[in-house]
Amino acid sequence: MLPCQTGCAGYQDGCHKHCPVWGSLQARQKSQREAKKEYLRYHSARCAQTLRQLRAMQPHRLGW
C-alpha cells in the first residue's frame, strides 16, 4: 500500500509513477539510505582498524 493512497485527494491507480511528491519522497529516502551506508562503511573500517591494532598489541603465544 502506498502512503499517499489514503491521504491524497487526487490518487488514482498507478499515478505514483508520475507524481512529483512521490518522486521527491523516493529521492529523499534514497539519499538517506546512501548516507546510512556511507556511515556504516566508515565506521566498519574504523572498527576493523582498531581491532587489528589491538590484536597486534596482544602477546603472541610461543609455539613449542
Buried (B, 14 or more C-beta within 10 A) or exposed (E): EEEBEEEBEEBEEEBBEEBEEBEEBEEEEEEEEEEEEEEEEEEEEEEEEEEEEEEEEEEEEEEE
